[in-house]
Amino acid sequence: MTLLDWFEKGASAQDYIESMEVNKETLLHIYNQYIPSGDAVQGMERLQGKGMKAVVLTADWCGDAMVNVPIFLKLAQTALMDVRFLIRDENLELMDQYLTNGRARSIPIIVFFDREGKEAGKWGPRAGEIEALVTEWKKQLPDPATDAYKEAFKTELIPKTRKLFQQKETWDKIEADMLQTMSQL
């Protein structure tokens, strides 16, 4: 399948959000609170009229998607970019083309392409600064091969990242990282 085929298969932002059961409230909170910077607006206006499209591989349960998707949606709306959403586990053929570090099905992954369906870029699953911080936090957890790691991941790391994802400074870092990718479209 081509990227245009995947796009046609995807759900609109409204349909995706309406179908959410886990992180809908938080995603909408971030969407309603996040305001793109002047630089972001200027950068996205440059994309208007280019016919750019995007497919977002995601899942409702994903904390990274909960924060990245609403920020991306605001940027895409400013760029007048058509966006469709595909659930990761229902679209592994596409997901496996965009593995993180060649092995992980990390999400969200945003694939950008032009009106002819030619890939123009990819973003995800996290902004570089956020990834570095989460990687440091993971180093403080027990050995990943143990049950203690799984428990610490749930009780320590997830609450820390959820708190991080609610902060405007985090949103600004995500915006800057997305802009870096989108400026090359």
Number of C-alpha atoms within 10 A of each C-alpha: 7 12 20 19 10 17 22 13 14 20 18 17 17 10 12 18 18 10 12 14 10 14 18 16 13 17 22 16 15 21 19 12 12 17 16 18 13 9 12 22 17 13 18 22 16 14 18 15 10 13 14 23 24 26 25 28 28 25 22 19 13 14 19 22 25 27 27 26 22 23 24 21 16 20 24 21 15 19 24 18 20 17 22 22 26 24 18 21 13 11 15 14 11 17 23 14 10 23 15 15 8 9 9 11 19 20 25 27 26 24 20 24 21 17 11 12 17 13 18 16 16 19 20 22 21 21 19 15 13 19 12 12 12 17 11 11 15 17 10 12 16 15 12 13 8 9 11 13 18 16 13 16 18 12 11 16 19 14 12 14 16 15 11 17 21 17 13 14 11 17 23 16 15 22 22 17 18 23 20 14 15 21 13 8 17
